[in-house]
Amino acid sequence: MLSSRRAAALAIALERRRAGLVSDSASIPGAEMPYLEGGRGATIVLLHTFGGDKDNFIRTAAYLTRHYHVVIPDLPGFGDASRDPGASYSIEQQVANLRAFLYKLGLDRVHLGGSAMGGFIATEFAARYPAQVHSLWLLSAAGTAAASNTDMVRAYAHSGAVPWLIPEPAAFDSLLSAATTRAPFLPLGLRHLLGARGAADFALHTRVLRELQDSPFLDARFYRIETPALIVWGSDDRVHHAAGADALHAILPCSRIIRMEGIGHLPMIEAPRQCADDYLAFLATLPRTCAP
């Protein structure tokens, strides 16, 4: 009989194969960044949320690799990427990590997407290096004061406890419940594996989250980012307030918003086909020009 860990590994491998993705890894200064890659055509790079990993996007990527070259890295400090207790994991540093990663893979200009923290990093990257970004895809993105105006974020500021910090493996179920409205099917072995990894990262991620919370908001520093963008928000998101979509739209004038009814904080996991279809439709409208 297969162990739960082995069964989880096989389930992940099967999902990746179905999505047309293979694994590789890139060494950048100070870190190792494993990634998934598949498909052909223009390149889409997708960035996971805090506490997540590259596999957060595989069910949506299954629809994207039919049309595009898709690259999904683990950001340093998460997933299978390297962890240096003395390193910085601020938004600024993750932007630098992403730039080094793109250079390593020889990717000069990409479509860039991100979920929550990944969306914050993607938007910051586009603001700093606009020539390297064709478009943005932002799913419940962090990075604005409006998005942070939720009970969960206020509870974290008061007590330091939030569902996405996992003190013990069993707490993974609380994270999944808090982050999703349509909880995805995850084999029991995979839930155990993710819970164990989260618990092992508890001390590091507690520090990383404080560092992320200290990163200045996008709308406090950038008035106008010209990159075309699709902003996606779940109507039932309890982690980031839906007003964050409007705050992003204000600094991304060449953007449009899709609000997904009955969806929580992780649209690409809860409704992968719908997310992919909406994104492909958006990409089909490019190139766009922004009004002066």
C-alpha positions in Angstrom: 0.0 0.0 0.0 1.3 3.5 -0.9 2.2 5.8 2.0 0.1 9.0 2.2 3.2 11.1 1.2 3.9 8.9 -1.8 0.2 9.0 -2.9 0.3 12.8 -2.6 3.4 13.0 -4.8 1.7 10.8 -7.4 -1.4 13.0 -7.3 0.6 16.1 -7.9 2.6 14.5 -10.7 -0.6 13.4 -12.4 -2.1 17.0 -12.2 1.1 18.4 -13.6 1.1 15.9 -16.5 -2.5 16.7 -17.3 -1.6 20.4 -17.4 1.3 19.8 -19.8 3.8 21.0 -17.2 7.3 19.6 -16.4 9.5 20.5 -13.4 12.9 22.3 -13.6 14.9 24.6 -11.3 16.8 27.9 -11.6 19.6 29.1 -9.5 19.6 32.9 -8.8 21.8 34.8 -6.4 21.1 33.6 -2.9 18.3 31.2 -3.8 17.1 28.2 -5.8 13.7 28.6 -7.6 12.1 25.4 -8.8 9.4 25.9 -11.4 6.9 24.3 -13.7 6.9 24.9 -17.4 4.8 23.9 -20.4 3.2 25.0 -23.6 4.4 27.1 -26.5 4.0 30.7 -27.7 4.2 33.9 -25.8 5.2 33.5 -22.1 3.0 33.8 -19.1 4.7 33.8 -15.7 2.4 33.1 -12.7 3.2 33.9 -9.0 1.6 32.2 -6.1 0.2 33.7 -2.9 1.8 33.7 0.6 2.0 30.2 1.9 1.2 28.8 -1.5 3.4 27.3 -4.2 3.7 26.7 -7.9 1.0 24.0 -7.9 -1.7 26.6 -7.0 -2.0 27.4 -10.7 -1.8 23.9 -12.3 -5.6 23.4 -12.7 -5.9 26.7 -14.5 -2.6 26.2 -16.4 -4.1 23.1 -18.0 -6.2 25.4 -20.1 -3.4 28.0 -20.7 -0.7 25.7 -22.0 -2.8 24.9 -25.0 -2.2 28.5 -26.2 0.8 29.9 -24.3 4.2 29.1 -22.8 3.5 29.0 -19.1 6.1 29.3 -16.3 5.2 29.0 -12.6 8.0 29.4 -10.1 8.2 28.8 -6.4 9.2 32.1 -4.8 12.1 31.9 -2.3 10.8 31.0 1.1 7.9 29.0 -0.2 7.0 25.6 -1.9 10.2 23.7 -2.8 12.3 26.9 -3.1 15.3 27.5 -0.9 14.8 29.0 2.6 17.4 31.3 4.1 16.5 32.4 7.7 18.7 35.4 7.3 17.4 36.5 3.9 14.9 39.3 3.2 11.5 38.2 1.8 10.0 41.7 1.3 8.1 42.6 -1.8 11.1 44.6 -3.0 13.4 41.5 -2.6 10.9 39.2 -4.3 10.7 41.6 -7.2 14.5 41.4 -7.4 14.3 37.6 -7.2 11.7 37.6 -10.0 13.9 39.7 -12.2 16.9 37.4 -11.6 14.7 34.4 -12.4 13.5 35.9 -15.7 17.1 36.8 -16.7 18.2 33.2 -15.9 15.5 31.8 -18.1 16.2 34.3 -20.9 12.7 35.8 -20.7 12.8 39.4 -21.9 9.1 40.3 -21.9 6.2 38.3 -20.4 2.6 38.3 -19.4 2.8 38.4 -15.6 0.1 37.1 -13.2 -0.2 36.7 -9.5 -2.5 35.7 -6.7 -2.7 37.8 -3.5 1.0 38.3 -2.5 2.0 37.2 -6.0 -0.3 40.0 -7.4 1.5 42.6 -5.3 4.9 41.4 -6.5 3.6 41.3 -10.2 2.2 44.9 -10.0 5.4 46.2 -8.3 7.5 44.5 -11.0 5.4 46.1 -13.8 5.7 49.5 -12.1 9.5 49.2 -11.9 10.2 47.4 -15.1 7.4 48.2 -17.5 9.4 47.2 -20.6 9.5 43.6 -19.4 5.7 43.2 -18.9 3.1 42.8 -21.7 0.2 42.6 -19.3 -0.9 41.8 -15.7 -3.4 39.3 -14.4 -4.2 40.1 -10.7 -6.2 37.7 -8.7 -7.4 39.1 -5.3 -4.1 41.0 -5.2 -2.5 42.4 -2.1 -0.8 45.7 -2.1 -3.4 48.4 -1.4 -4.8 49.8 1.9 -8.3 49.0 0.6 -7.6 45.3 0.1 -6.2 45.1 3.7 -9.5 46.4 5.2 -10.8 43.1 6.4 -11.5 41.4 9.7 -8.8 38.8 9.1 -6.1 41.5 8.5 -7.3 43.5 11.5 -7.2 40.4 13.6 -3.6 39.7 12.5 -2.6 43.3 13.4 -4.1 42.8 16.8 -3.0 39.3 17.7 -0.5 38.1 15.1 -2.7 35.0 14.4 -4.2 34.3 11.0 -5.3 31.2 9.2 -2.4 31.4 6.7 0.2 30.9 9.4 0.0 27.2 10.3 1.3 26.3 13.8 0.5 22.6 13.4 -0.4 20.3 10.4 -4.1 20.0 11.4 -4.5 23.8 11.0 -4.2 23.5 7.2 -8.0 22.7 7.0 -8.7 26.0 8.7 -6.6 27.8 6.1 -8.4 26.1 3.3 -11.8 27.0 4.8 -10.8 30.6 5.3 -9.4 31.1 1.9 -12.0 29.4 -0.3 -15.8 29.3 -0.7 -15.7 26.3 -3.1 -13.0 24.2 -1.4 -11.2 22.1 -4.0 -10.8 18.4 -3.8 -7.4 17.6 -2.3 -6.5 14.0 -1.5 -6.0 13.3 2.3 -2.3 12.6 1.8 -1.8 16.0 0.0 -3.6 17.8 2.8 -1.3 16.2 5.3 1.7 17.0 3.3 0.8 20.7 2.9 -0.1 20.9 6.6 3.2 19.5 7.6 5.1 21.8 5.3 3.2 24.8 6.7 3.9 23.8 10.3 7.6 23.4 9.5 7.6 26.9 7.9 5.6 28.5 10.8 8.5 30.4 12.4 10.0 31.6 9.1 6.6 32.6 7.6 5.7 34.4 10.8 8.7 36.7 10.2 8.1 36.9 6.4 4.5 38.0 6.9 5.6 40.8 9.2 8.1 41.8 6.6 5.4 41.8 3.9 3.0 43.8 6.1 5.7 46.5 6.3 6.0 46.8 2.5 4.6 50.1 1.4 1.3 50.0 -0.5 1.3 50.4 -4.2 -1.2 53.2 -4.4 0.9 55.2 -1.9 3.8 55.2 -4.4 2.6 54.8 -7.9 0.1 57.2 -9.5 -0.2 55.6 -12.9 1.0 52.2 -14.2 0.4 51.9 -18.0 0.5 48.1 -18.2 -2.8 46.5 -19.4 -4.3 44.5 -16.6 -7.1 42.1 -15.8 -8.2 42.4 -12.1 -10.1 39.4 -10.7 -11.9 39.3 -7.3 -14.1 36.7 -5.7 -17.3 38.2 -4.2 -16.9 36.1 -1.1 -13.2 36.9 -0.5 -12.7 37.2 3.3 -9.0 37.8 3.2 -8.7 40.8 0.9 -11.6 43.3 0.6 -13.2 43.7 -2.8 -12.5 47.4 -2.7 -8.9 46.4 -3.5 -10.0 45.8 -7.1 -11.1 49.5 -7.4 -7.9 50.7 -5.8 -5.8 48.8 -8.3 -8.0 50.0 -11.2 -7.3 53.6 -10.1 -3.5 53.1 -10.6 -3.9 50.8 -13.6 -6.1 52.9 -15.9 -5.7 50.3 -18.7 -7.5 47.6 -16.7 -10.8 46.0 -16.3 -12.3 44.2 -13.3 -14.1 40.8 -13.2 -15.9 40.0 -10.0 -16.6 36.3 -9.6 -19.8 35.5 -7.7 -19.6 32.8 -5.0 -15.8 32.7 -5.2 -13.4 33.3 -2.3 -9.8 34.3 -2.1 -8.3 31.8 -4.6 -10.3 32.1 -7.9 -7.7 30.0 -9.9 -8.2 27.1 -7.5 -12.0 27.4 -6.9 -13.0 28.0 -10.6 -10.0 27.1 -12.7 -11.8 26.8 -16.1 -13.7 30.1 -15.7 -10.5 31.9 -14.6 -8.7 30.5 -17.6 -11.5 31.4 -20.1 -11.7 35.0 -18.8 -7.9 35.4 -18.9 -7.7 34.0 -22.4 -10.4 36.3 -23.6 -8.5 39.2 -22.0 -5.3 38.2 -23.7 -7.1 38.0 -27.0 -7.9 41.7 -26.8 -4.2 42.7 -26.6 -2.4 44.9 -27.5 -4.4 47.6 -25.9 -3.6 51.3 -25.6 -4.4 53.4 -22.6 -6.2 56.7 -22.7 -3.9 59.7 -22.2 
